[in-house]
Amino acid sequence: MIRQVRGRVLETSPLGAVIEVAGFGIFVCMASPEGLIEGEEGMLHTYLAVKQDGLELYGFTTTDDMRFFEMLLGVPGVGPKTALAILRKAPREALRGAIGKRDLDYLTRVAGLGKKAAEKILVELSEKIGITGTHDEGDAEVFDTLVALGYTEREARACVANIPKDVAGKDARLKAALTSASR
């Protein structure tokens, strides 16, 4: 299995990055290619998914993100594309906190999961994760407020994901989300 890719970053897109390895341009699917700069050396921890129609390589800038991705894959019905989509919608630490606290509301609203999928993830992973991670329980309300103000669900998720970790309290987190949206 390919567990790491290192090489010059040829191209980045919202869906991943192309990394030059031994003269080949390898596309690596990513939740977010932040931290990779085109033309510079980049290193990703990877997960190789073998499917009937080919191989797909999923990349992560940290081993913690990769381990969380692999943990999501252990949930029945969650494949690599679904796990990556979950990581695109909310920060890993917030997801860990929501799962550890069994916060179905956060997973359905902010992470955009269906109720059955969110319940399945909670049942399978809550005991493995324990009550850890940084997750503000007011984020679901912040998300709803942003949607009520006219933001699309996708824009609201992005705003909630961009709230600095040190901001606490529903009102302060809403203000930070609105500030991140105006940039």
Phi, psi and omega in degrees: 000142178276115184253350181203143176230131178226134178172184180285135179280115181274324186199146173235151176213169178300338183266348181164205183212154173255122181247131177276119179230116179053039177088354178259143173265109184257124177276128180242119177290135182221154174291320179203124180277019178302142180095344176263131181243125181302135179090347180253165178291138177224153179226132179229141169278138188230159174231124180263120178258123179260120181235170179300323184265009176144191181251145174228137180250127180249133185240152182217141180282339179233153177291330179298319177297319180295317179296320178295319176303313180295327177294319177298325179295338178286350179276126179304133179090355178255113178261181182301319181293320178294315180299318179293321178297322178296316180291336177288330188272337182209150178295147182305313182297322178293320177296316178301315180297317180295320179291316180299324180268004181055046182270086180298323181301313180297313183295324181281319183277303187282315181278349174074022179275153172289160184299317181295316180296318180295317179297319180297318179296317179299314182297315185285325190249344187300321180286327179292323184276320185076184181269088179222177176089159178260120183208121181267122183294342177281355182297327178296321177291321177299316178302311180299321179296317179298319178295319178296331178281356176110000176287147174287164179299322180296315179296320180296319177298318180297319179296316180294321180294333183271002178290128178302146184295333185277356179276125182239154179092142185300313183295317179294323180290324176295316179299317179294323179294317179295323178294319180292330180288331184277352181286000000 
